[in-house]
């Protein structure tokens, strides 16, 4: 037992021991863990200290990190104490730094903070004992120093202080001490003695901040980093105030290497930092980029502060071509500095806050300026502030206004708004108006209060730099009121109030923000609550759902019963109506109709019921009396309400019913009063519904088999519960059908089985355009189409490919929505994609005449643009199309490529098509119709369209056969048989043809010439307009070819000042300012006549490598904003344009070659003659002028004759050139006022002196406008002919016939000769080229038949003529010069 | 003092005209090549009038070519020399020194655009010296 006990004891002991051991181990472990955590905490806290107090960290940064940590750990026995001490040290350090940076306010702040710590005895002791806090005694001395200098601060400005510091060696040393590099020893004092000069001192101070900034930057220390960067920048700015560029440069040179490095590094970073901050601003962005680039490039050679300004100036000059004075830049950077500050304080996120701060800042500056101006500021700060904020009076005021605006932006109603002067004025005005109001209502107390307030505010406003004399005067008049309002008391109140709010401004802001946040939070909470409620409601509603289901079941059951009952009633009505229609009467009598209406009204429990019928485009309705108006007194009112409904134009009805249908996609439509707006134009029921007693309406349209609406049934209910009618839809439809059946017999369609209508068109209309118009009009009417257009491709005769498309538009007069039409009109002008032609083939080959498609986007491009709308297409086929022939064509393909061949085949089958756009739902609602309706409509429409298609094809075939409709064919035909002797003639006719073909009002052709002249010009070579204005004068350009001077751009792009691109250009409106740049004077000339006209320009570009410009075709639209000349139109008609270019190219090339040849020929022929003339001339002159050497008279005469012969040859050459080099001569007229036409005539006579004498029977011909050389040529030709065909011994006489007294008529120079004369048959013939009179030929006189032709042409170009007055005995030929004719 | 005329033309024809004009008391300096022309122009002499033929050989030597812009050269080449006189006249009258100097074109060309110049006229070859002299006097008078 005992043994057992021992065993047990042992066992227990063992267990206990084991347990103890385990426990011990556990405890040990726990202690270990605890220690570890403690240690970690300690390290963490020391790390924390190290990082949070950069000064300490800075001090320890000279040693290794681990050593620093070790030291910190050791000294961190009492963390709190240590932290406090460190803090105290930091405060002192900061105070010193700020002091050195002239941040005296901040310095004072930190000194006070330090004092608060230092006052604690315990800490003081610790500080004194603790050797780890270095230089404590120095700090104490520094405090004394600061205090000492503080006193100086009150007496001197910044520069004086600097000077003081310079002369006070201790301060500099303190700086060094603060930097932690030197100790306050006598040795060091001596050592650094030379250091104390202004620049170096300042830069040393600078370096300190730079170093800090750099240090922080390297170690990524958040604390104070920004502060140092800012300090750094501040120091730089200060330095810039007192140092010149040179000084700074020199100072930098004198830095030791380490400082220099830090300086550059920090400077660059400061700049970058600043620049980056302002990078959002344009100038700032430029600056940033520039500085960033500079920084990267010369990391150690950044620009010095003053260069900073220079850089900005450079940038401004470079990018904006402007400069800004230095002050502005300084100002700018201060505002930017503020932004940096604001950004740092994270207030930029909220605009309001930002504006508030900005406003505050601006206002502060302004106030400072005001204070300076008013001598309200201590002189100590005055200069400093002036440098800080170099604002003049205007600038300050502007700042005030800005701040005022910003305050308004931030929230005008806010209390801080009071601070600004302008707002005070505003409020003063407000109070004044309040005063006036109260005065009027004899509320004298309030009135007095307000006027006192106004006065007070005005006074305060004056203080803030704003003032209103007007208000002041007004207030003055109320002086007695003010006085009696105990003005002073009020004023004091107001002042107190103002002081209060001024002090609380920022608090208020914070408060407001807090409140806003609070409100937001509350809002969010509320929303959350709402959501929760919704969920709860959802749960609750699901419960209700079952209850509703039960109710619904009961309701439906009841409705079914009701429906059954009503159906019975309806069947009775139908029976009645049916009988009425069958029994005797051909139509419903008015009585029966009325009774039907009444029955309907009663049946549907409606307030009002009417049946509308369309009779001769007028809606008549049979209406019952409206229940409410049954009284006699109210009858009149009812009449007024419904009268308008009785006679409404059918188009409205149709619109109405269509609208009714399409709105609800069913036959019966319901409108509530709110659905109807006046703009919807629903006259019929609008009037009814506008009535205050009526609420909504139901419309049942009545339509015949062609879907044409011929009436409607209308119910109007007061209660609005007409949806009950819906279940009876089928019954109502039956009813409708009865009426339809009745109407069907009555209504004969205009559409006819034979082609009488069409035949009549063909017979009556000669003009193709009118014919198409008639057809379109007919189609529009027949199909109720809003727009009808056709598109007919015109085939090239040879290649069988579509060249362009004939197309016209017809717009139904019923269409009121012009905008929509125009839109369609434009959109429809699309280019047919040749690749889509396969679609046409499908439609054609299937002989599917009718395409009814409301979404046929794949079929036609036209339809693509009119999706969701009903469009009908009537194809126009070639009836002669022969499948077999087509196969034969395949064997002998005409077309060059297989693609063209296919095209040709397709277009042999299909000529084109008409597009009918039916009246649609213009309100943009879904116009889809029911399947049943579509089917019905389709069948019916197909039948009709098929027939029409055949008929139109007939017409079209006859048109096409005539080949007169296509512009290109007109061109071809017009040009085919023509012979153009002169390019001018070609241009003229060409312009005429273009004009005619494209229906333009005017067409001009400007031809570009370069070869025959060094200059590059555009010539108006033809025009269909009668006159143009050139250099202030009107010219009849048909008669005179006018030269216009334009230059050509280097890249040969066309015409220069005309249009700048090589592309056709359509100008919507000629007078539109924005097109002015694209215009040349060319059009300036014509603008006078075509101010509001549209213009289309086709440049004629040769398809060679150089893309030479040949000229330009200018087309003017028919009328204002004419659309027929739109660009797209021409894009389609590329073939036409290409044709024009082709013709021009060929003609121009040929003409160029001819001109060059003739030019050369004339040159070659004239040169030897020139030599002859000059030789002879010299001999003659030698004799005449110097009488030497002597020559016998016979020789002299021969010499003279030689000269004359040679000179006359010049005119013959000119004749030839005139004829063959037409273009060159076309522009060669230089018409000027010639003072002495007699002289010109005499010179010519001299040339021709022969056997036949020429006598002038006129003393003096008055000055005439002429081209001297040309008229000489004319005189020469006329006189030569006169001499040639005169009899011997007869003289040629010249007479001048003046115009009548009133200057009406013409100048005439008459040439009379007595000779063989002219035969009557030759009267006109002799003016033709190469044609000579018969008797002249017989006489075998020499002659080319060119002379008189040239004469006539030249005279015409002068606006005159050459005419034969008398054929024989004597022969009289007259040259006519115009009078008062501008040319 | 005699009026001084710089006359640019083919040598054979120009000599007779030079003599002709000298009979009318003009000092006529005749140049027949582009090089000579520019030499005279660049010299210190001042001319009262330029009498210019238009057609002349296109500049061929590098010296001659260097006197003209690329654009001018291409223009002359394109026109095969039928506008050399015009190019020269235009170039010279654009110089400040000759900006007011009148130009008389005496050429076999039917038409010359004289509107591009401040003072210019055109007489078609051949013409009597008297007529030319009259035109010269008119141009100088307007000066």
Interface residues (C-beta under 8 A of the other chain):
Chain A: X1010 X1011 X1012 X1013 X1014 X1015 X1017 X1045 X1050 X1159 X1160 X1162 X1163 X1166 X1167 X1169 X1170 X1171 X1172 X1173 X1174 X1175 X1177 X1178 X1181 X1182 X1185 X1186 X1203 X1206 X1207 X1210 X1214 X1217 X1221 X1224 X1225 X1227 X1228 X1269
Chain B: X10 X12 X13 X16 X17 X19 X20 X23 X24 X55 X71 X75 X76 X78 X79 X82 X83 X86 X87 X90 X108 X109 X110 X111 X112 X113 X115 X116 X124 X125 X126 X127 X128 X129 X130
